[in-house]
Amino acid sequence: MSGRENFGARERLILLLITVVELVVFLDTTVLNVALPDIGADLGLRESGLGWVTNAYLLAFGGFMLLGGRAADVLGPRRMFAGGLVLFTVASALAGFADTATVLIGARALQGIGAAVLIPAQLALLTASFTESGARNRAFGVWSAMGAAGAALGTAVGGPLTDLLGWPSIFLINLPVGVLALAFVRLLPPDSARSGDARLDVPGAITGTAGLLLIGYAIGALGDATMRGVAAALLGLGLALLGCFVFIETRSPHPLMPLRLFRIRQVSGSAVVNALVGAAHVPTFALLALYLQNTQHYTATESGLAVLPVAVVNIVISRSLIPFALDRLGAWRVLAAGLVLQALAMGWFARLPEHSSYLLDVLPGAVLLGIGLPAAFVGVTAPAVTSVAQADAGIAAGIVNTAQRVGSGLGVTALLLLAELAPSSYRSGLNIAFGVAGALAALGAVLTVVLLRTSAVRAEKVVL
């Protein structure tokens, strides 16, 4: 019996609920990019301040992911899904009605915390809701499509919303989605009974979260020449805090991140590869926007619509090809293929000429990226989450997604700086940066074979 035949009405509603929320969470990572000039004009923010409107969300998203993952395991994924959704929706309302820069930046940070709670809870709920192999593969395929599509759709819809309704609309559009989703939370699997001594590791939460936040901030600040000394000091402090975190985790009776999980090849390998997935694909959207607007002179709306095929293709592929590939090939082969396709897409962009044709020079790379992204997302996530006990599914999801957030921050900082500093005599900095992104994706494909293939038999018994 196929995964499609095993999907009942309740399962379809559960999948719709989880994946729509997933789409909104990842859409908010990029939706305000084209609205930043209007936000700056209305709230009196200079470029450095506008950077915090974006970074507050990304830093909180990455910094609180481990805590959100462990909270899902200790307190229950349905409870944390509902709590994260309430926080994300309220924060979206605060951002939409913000009349000062301080309120907007604070609201964006709260949105990021809500997102950090939601993502691990979603993955734990998917694992609990879809136990049959075909159904689970379809569910993870659709989930991965929403995450991969979010970044592209954010850029695509942000421009028209800002032009037609003003920048507050990019946040307020989350409100009806959040309220409607809350009405259907009762459909999700109930939380299982927890042991009476289960509790959160407070010292680990403080050191781990603070360390990740400092590292995330330092990574972002490295791109500013005037801040590099401070960034280096904060990076060292963040790494020291993570060292303290590891020391605490080895001795805590209730660790925030059980180090035993890293002995599971699917968890440790997926974390390493997912850092490369983030470092390769997230900067690609920023580099492509710079190319289209600064070199080809597209408007913000035109630039957003130009990357829309990435979202359309990955949604179609995720519903049709990805579940079939997971059933026939296994997660590690799907992941490797997705990274190879990403590398080819970025290699295609690395040859973009100064004067290009969209149909001949941009669209083919966008289609390759649209196929490769969902394959990489589902291939790198499913093995880690489904290779651990249900009680550890949330933190396994937190580990893998934290790795991608850290990789994304490093990738964006390094590749945008490379695009700026690369000598113009060797084509352009953008071409070089695209090429490096492709090399990172190719390295991820190699490491997939090295780190995940050796445990493929065990993973397929659990996952497939």
C-alpha positions in Angstrom: 0.0 0.0 0.0 1.4 3.4 -0.9 2.0 6.3 1.4 -0.7 8.2 -0.4 -3.3 5.5 0.3 -2.4 5.5 4.0 -3.1 9.2 4.4 -6.5 9.7 6.0 -8.4 13.0 6.4 -6.9 13.6 9.9 -3.3 13.0 8.7 -3.9 15.4 5.8 -5.0 18.1 8.2 -2.1 17.5 10.5 0.3 17.7 7.6 -1.4 20.9 6.3 -1.2 22.5 9.8 2.4 21.7 10.4 3.7 22.6 6.9 1.8 25.9 6.6 3.3 27.0 9.9 6.7 25.8 8.7 6.3 27.9 5.5 5.4 31.1 7.5 8.4 30.6 9.8 10.9 30.3 7.0 9.2 33.0 4.9 9.9 35.4 7.7 13.6 35.0 7.3 13.6 36.8 4.0 10.2 38.5 3.6 11.4 41.9 4.8 14.5 42.2 2.7 12.9 44.4 0.1 10.9 46.3 2.7 14.0 47.5 4.6 14.3 50.9 2.8 10.6 51.8 3.7 11.1 50.6 7.3 14.2 52.8 7.6 12.4 55.8 6.3 9.4 55.4 8.6 11.3 54.5 11.8 14.4 56.6 11.2 16.8 53.6 11.0 20.2 53.8 9.3 21.7 50.8 7.5 23.4 49.4 10.7 20.1 49.6 12.5 18.2 48.0 9.7 20.6 45.0 9.9 19.2 44.4 13.4 15.7 44.0 12.1 16.9 41.0 10.2 19.5 39.7 12.6 17.3 39.9 15.7 15.1 37.2 14.2 18.0 35.0 12.9 20.0 35.2 16.1 17.1 34.3 18.3 16.0 31.6 15.9 19.4 29.9 16.0 20.3 30.7 19.6 17.2 29.2 21.2 16.9 26.2 18.9 18.6 23.7 21.3 16.4 24.9 24.2 13.3 24.7 22.0 14.2 21.1 21.0 14.8 19.9 24.6 11.6 21.7 25.8 9.7 19.7 23.2 11.1 16.5 24.6 10.5 17.4 28.3 7.2 19.3 28.1 5.7 17.7 25.0 5.8 18.7 21.3 2.1 19.6 21.0 2.3 21.8 24.1 5.4 23.5 22.7 4.0 23.8 19.2 1.0 25.7 20.6 3.1 27.9 22.8 5.6 28.7 20.0 2.7 29.5 17.7 1.1 31.9 20.2 4.5 33.6 20.8 5.2 33.9 17.0 1.7 35.3 16.3 1.8 37.8 19.1 5.3 38.9 18.1 4.1 39.3 14.5 1.3 41.6 15.7 3.8 43.7 17.7 6.1 44.0 14.7 3.2 45.0 12.4 2.0 47.7 14.8 5.5 48.9 15.8 5.9 52.6 15.8 9.5 52.7 17.0 12.7 50.8 16.0 13.1 49.4 19.5 9.7 47.8 19.4 10.2 46.4 16.0 13.6 44.8 16.8 12.3 43.4 20.1 9.3 41.9 18.3 11.6 40.3 15.7 13.6 38.7 18.5 10.4 37.3 20.0 9.4 36.0 16.6 12.8 34.2 16.4 12.2 32.6 19.8 8.8 31.4 18.7 10.3 29.9 15.5 13.0 28.2 17.6 10.3 26.5 19.7 8.2 25.6 16.7 10.7 23.8 14.4 11.8 21.0 16.7 8.2 20.5 17.9 7.0 20.2 14.3 9.6 17.5 13.5 8.8 15.5 16.7 5.1 15.7 15.8 5.7 14.6 12.2 7.6 11.6 13.5 4.8 10.7 16.0 2.0 11.3 13.5 3.3 9.3 10.5 4.6 5.9 11.5 4.1 4.1 8.2 7.2 4.4 5.9 5.5 5.7 2.8 3.4 8.2 4.6 6.3 9.4 6.6 8.4 9.9 3.5 5.6 12.0 1.9 5.2 14.0 5.1 8.9 14.8 5.4 8.9 15.6 1.7 6.1 18.2 2.0 7.7 19.6 5.2 11.0 20.0 3.5 9.4 21.8 0.5 7.8 24.4 2.8 11.1 25.1 4.5 13.0 25.3 1.2 10.3 27.4 -0.5 10.0 29.8 2.4 13.2 31.7 1.7 12.3 32.1 -2.0 8.6 33.0 -1.4 9.6 35.5 1.2 11.5 37.6 -1.3 8.8 37.1 -3.9 5.8 38.2 -1.8 7.7 40.8 0.3 8.0 43.3 -2.6 4.3 43.3 -3.8 3.0 43.4 -0.2 5.2 46.4 0.6 4.3 48.2 -2.6 0.5 47.6 -2.3 -0.1 47.6 1.5 3.0 49.0 3.2 5.7 47.2 5.2 3.5 46.4 8.3 1.6 44.0 6.0 4.5 41.6 5.8 4.1 40.9 9.5 0.3 41.3 9.9 -0.3 38.6 7.3 0.9 36.1 9.9 -2.0 36.8 12.2 -4.8 35.0 10.4 -2.5 32.1 9.7 -1.6 31.9 13.4 -5.1 32.2 14.7 -6.5 29.6 12.3 -3.6 27.2 13.1 -4.3 27.5 16.8 -7.9 26.4 16.2 -6.6 23.1 14.8 -3.9 22.3 17.4 -6.2 19.7 19.0 -5.8 17.5 15.9 -2.1 16.9 16.8 -1.1 13.8 18.7 -1.4 14.3 22.4 1.8 14.6 24.5 2.8 11.4 26.2 3.1 11.2 29.9 6.5 12.5 31.1 8.6 11.1 33.9 8.2 13.0 37.1 11.9 13.8 37.3 12.1 15.1 33.7 13.2 18.7 33.8 15.1 21.3 31.8 18.9 21.7 32.3 18.9 25.4 33.4 22.8 25.9 33.6 23.1 24.2 30.2 20.3 26.3 28.8 22.0 29.5 29.9 25.5 28.7 28.7 24.4 27.0 25.5 21.9 29.6 24.4 24.2 32.5 25.4 27.1 30.9 23.6 25.1 30.4 20.4 23.7 34.0 20.6 27.2 35.5 21.0 28.6 33.4 18.2 25.7 34.3 15.9 26.2 38.0 16.6 29.9 37.8 16.2 29.5 36.1 12.8 27.2 38.9 11.6 29.6 41.6 12.9 32.6 40.2 11.1 31.4 41.7 7.9 31.8 45.2 9.4 35.5 46.3 9.3 34.9 48.6 12.3 33.5 45.8 14.4 36.0 43.0 13.7 38.0 43.4 16.9 34.8 43.3 19.0 33.4 40.4 16.9 36.6 38.4 17.5 36.4 38.9 21.2 32.7 38.0 21.3 33.4 34.9 19.2 36.0 33.8 21.7 33.6 34.4 24.6 30.9 32.5 22.8 33.2 29.5 22.1 34.3 29.5 25.8 30.6 29.4 26.9 30.0 26.5 24.5 33.0 24.8 26.2 31.3 25.3 29.5 28.1 24.0 28.1 29.8 20.8 27.0 31.3 20.4 30.4 27.9 20.9 32.1 26.3 18.4 29.7 28.7 15.7 30.6 27.7 15.9 34.3 24.0 17.0 34.2 21.5 14.3 35.2 19.0 16.0 32.8 21.2 17.4 29.9 19.8 20.0 27.5 21.7 18.2 24.7 22.6 14.6 25.6 26.0 14.1 24.2 25.3 10.4 23.6 23.2 11.5 20.6 26.4 12.4 18.8 27.4 8.7 18.9 24.6 8.1 16.5 26.0 8.6 13.0 22.7 10.0 11.6 22.7 12.8 14.1 26.3 13.8 14.1 26.7 13.4 10.3 23.5 15.2 9.6 24.6 18.1 11.7 27.9 18.5 9.9 26.2 18.2 6.5 23.4 20.6 7.4 25.9 23.3 8.4 27.2 23.0 4.8 23.6 23.1 3.4 23.0 26.4 5.2 26.4 27.9 4.3 25.8 27.1 0.6 22.1 27.8 -0.1 21.2 30.8 2.2 23.9 33.1 0.7 22.9 32.1 -2.8 19.5 33.9 -2.5 21.3 37.0 -1.2 23.9 36.9 -4.0 21.2 36.3 -6.6 19.3 39.3 -5.4 22.4 41.5 -5.6 23.1 40.3 -9.1 19.6 40.9 -10.3 19.2 44.3 -8.7 22.7 45.8 -9.0 23.9 44.3 -12.2 20.6 43.7 -14.2 18.8 46.6 -12.6 15.6 44.7 -11.6 13.2 46.4 -9.2 12.7 44.8 -5.8 9.4 43.2 -7.0 11.0 41.9 -10.2 13.9 40.5 -8.3 11.5 38.7 -6.0 9.4 37.2 -8.8 12.6 36.1 -10.6 13.3 33.6 -7.8 9.7 32.4 -7.6 10.4 29.4 -9.8 12.7 28.0 -7.0 9.7 27.8 -4.7 7.3 26.5 -7.4 9.6 23.7 -8.6 10.5 22.5 -5.1 6.9 22.3 -4.0 6.1 20.2 -7.2 9.1 18.0 -6.7 8.5 17.4 -3.0 5.0 16.2 -3.7 5.9 13.9 -6.5 9.5 12.8 -6.7 11.0 13.1 -3.2 8.8 10.5 -1.5 9.4 8.0 -4.3 13.1 8.7 -4.2 13.2 8.2 -0.4 11.4 4.8 -0.7 13.6 3.6 -3.5 17.0 5.2 -2.7 17.1 5.9 1.0 17.6 9.3 2.7 21.4 9.5 2.3 21.3 9.1 -1.5 18.5 11.7 -1.8 20.6 14.1 0.3 23.7 13.5 -1.8 21.7 14.0 -5.0 20.2 17.2 -3.7 23.6 18.6 -2.8 25.0 17.7 -6.2 22.1 19.5 -7.9 22.7 22.6 -5.6 26.3 22.5 -6.6 25.4 22.4 -10.2 22.9 25.3 -9.8 25.5 27.5 -8.0 28.1 26.6 -10.6 25.6 27.7 -13.3 25.2 31.0 -11.4 29.0 31.4 -11.2 29.1 31.8 -15.0 26.5 34.6 -15.1 27.6 37.3 -17.5 27.4 41.1 -17.0 24.5 41.3 -19.4 22.3 38.2 -19.2 19.1 36.7 -20.4 16.8 35.6 -17.6 15.4 32.6 -19.5 18.9 31.4 -20.7 21.2 32.4 -17.8 19.1 32.6 -14.6 16.1 30.3 -15.0 18.0 27.0 -15.5 20.0 27.5 -12.3 16.8 28.4 -10.4 15.2 25.2 -11.6 18.2 23.1 -10.5 18.1 24.8 -7.1 14.4 24.2 -6.8 14.9 20.5 -7.3 18.0 20.2 -5.1 16.8 22.2 -2.0 13.9 20.0 -0.9 16.0 16.8 -1.5 18.7 18.2 0.7 16.3 19.4 3.4 14.4 16.1 3.8 17.5 14.0 3.3 19.4 15.7 6.0 16.6 16.0 8.5 14.7 12.7 8.4 17.7 10.4 9.3 18.6 12.3 12.5 15.0 12.7 13.8 13.9 9.1 13.1 17.1 7.4 14.3 16.5 8.4 17.9 13.9 7.5 20.5 10.7 9.5 20.3 11.7 11.2 23.7 14.8 12.6 22.0 13.2 13.6 18.6 12.9 17.3 19.6 16.5 17.8 20.6 17.8 15.8 17.6 15.8 18.2 15.4 17.2 21.1 17.4 20.8 20.0 16.9 20.5 19.5 13.1 18.6 22.8 12.6 21.0 24.8 14.9 23.9 23.5 12.7 22.1 24.9 9.6 21.6 28.3 11.3 25.3 28.6 12.3 26.3 27.5 8.8 24.0 30.1 7.3 25.4 32.9 9.4 29.0 31.9 8.5 28.1 31.5 4.8 26.3 34.8 4.4 29.1 36.7 6.2 31.9 35.1 4.3 30.4 34.9 0.8 29.0 38.5 0.8 32.4 39.7 2.1 34.1 37.7 -0.7 31.8 39.2 -3.3 32.8 42.6 -2.1 36.5 42.1 -1.8 37.3 39.8 -4.7 39.5 41.3 -7.4 37.4 42.6 -10.4 40.1 41.3 -12.8 38.9 37.7 -12.1 35.4 38.1 -13.4 33.4 39.5 -10.6 33.2 39.0 -6.8 29.6 37.6 -7.3 30.8 35.0 -9.7 33.5 33.9 -7.3 31.1 33.8 -4.3 28.7 31.6 -6.3 31.5 29.3 -7.1 32.5 28.9 -3.5 28.9 28.2 -2.6 28.8 25.5 -5.1 32.1 24.0 -3.7 30.5 24.0 -0.2 27.5 22.1 -1.6 29.8 19.6 -3.4 31.7 19.1 -0.1 28.4 18.4 1.6 27.7 15.7 -1.0 31.1 14.0 -0.4 30.6 14.1 3.4 27.1 12.6 3.0 28.7 9.6 1.4 31.5 9.4 4.0 29.5 10.1 7.1 26.0 8.7 6.4 26.5 5.9 3.9 28.2 3.6 6.5 25.1 3.7 8.7 22.6 3.6 5.8 21.4 0.0 6.5 20.6 0.8 10.1 19.0 4.2 9.1 16.8 2.6 6.5 15.5 0.0 8.9 14.3 2.8 11.2 13.3 5.5 8.6 12.1 3.6 5.7 
